Amino acid sequence: MRPTPVRLHHEPRWLTSLVRKRLKACGRSCRDGGSIWDMVTAAGIDTDWLDHWGSTDGGKAFVSEPYLNPSMVFNASVFAEWCGLYLRISAVSEWNPPSTIRLEFRQVAQVN
């Protein structure tokens, strides 16, 4: 099965809005216009999992397709939990398969 195409570096509005709300709730902030990388860093979460990222499925999902390293899946799951997102991990990625994996983040309401 082929993965859905990724619109590289596209940040779905629902995701940036959610992360900004979470940052505010924690008393943290990110400069206006900051990228998802900037926001994850402001949250104090390691960004090792954030590589070859963008949106897919018409912006309904945010994906990252990093080269696997030992802490990456853990840090992606920390981000998903912090945001209250569903995280799907797949060995099938669009970016340089089979060397990368796909981390797909969705709002829980879209999954159920």
N, C-alpha and C positions, 0 to 999 in steps of 0.2 A: 504494500500500500504506500502510495506517495504522500508525503506531507503537503499540507496546504502551503501556497507561496507566502513568503514573508515580505511585507512592505518595510524594507530596512529603515531603521531609525525613526519610524513613525510611532509616536506615543499616543495611545488612545486617550481621549479627553477624560473618560471615566476613571482611568488609572491615575492620571496626574492629579485630578481632583481628589480622589480617594487618598493618595499619598500626602498631599498638602494638608488635608483634614487630620490625618493621623499625626503628621509632624506638629501641627498646631496643638492638638490634644496632649502631646508630650512636651509642650513648651519649647519646641525646636522650630526652626524655620529654614527656608532655602530662598535664595534670591529669586525674584520674579524672572520668569523665563528660563529658570534652571532646568536642565535635562533630567531625565529619570535617573541617570547616574549621579547627578548632583544631589537629588532628593534622597536616594538610597544611602549615599554617603552621609548626608545630614542626619539621617535616622540612626547612624552608627552601625549599619549592617555592612558586612564585607561585600564588595562588588565583584568578587572573582567569578561569579556565575553570569555576569552581565556582558555578553559578547555576541556579536552578530544578532542584535536584537531588533525588534520591530513589532508590527501588528500583523494579524492574520484573521481570516474569517470575517472580512469586512470591518475590522476594528473591534470585534467582539472578544478577541483574545490578544494577550501580549505574550510574545515568545522571545526566548533567548536560546541561542544554539552554540554553547561554548564547547571548547575542548575539555574533556573530563579531567578533573583533578580531585584529590581526596576530600577537600572541604566544600567544594562547590555545591553539591546537592544539599548539604546541611544548610549552607548560607541562603540558598534559594528557598528552602523550606522555612527558614526564619523569616524571610521577607514575606512569604505567602501567609504565614501565621500572623505576623504583625499587621498585615493589611486585611486579614479575613478572606483571603482568596483561596480558590481551589487550585492546586498545582498538579499537573499531569506531567510525568516524566516518560519520555519515549526514546528508544534507541534509534528511531527513524527521524532524521533531520534533513533539512534542505541544504544546509551549508556544510560542504565537505564531508558527506557521509562516507564511511562509517566512523570517521575520527571525532565527530561531534555528536552531542545528544540534543534533544529538544526539551526545553522546559516551557510548558504552556500554562499561563496564568489566566484564570477566568473568575468572574464574579460567581459566587456560590449559587445565586438565583438562576444563572444561566445553565448550570449543571443539572440541577434537580428538575 
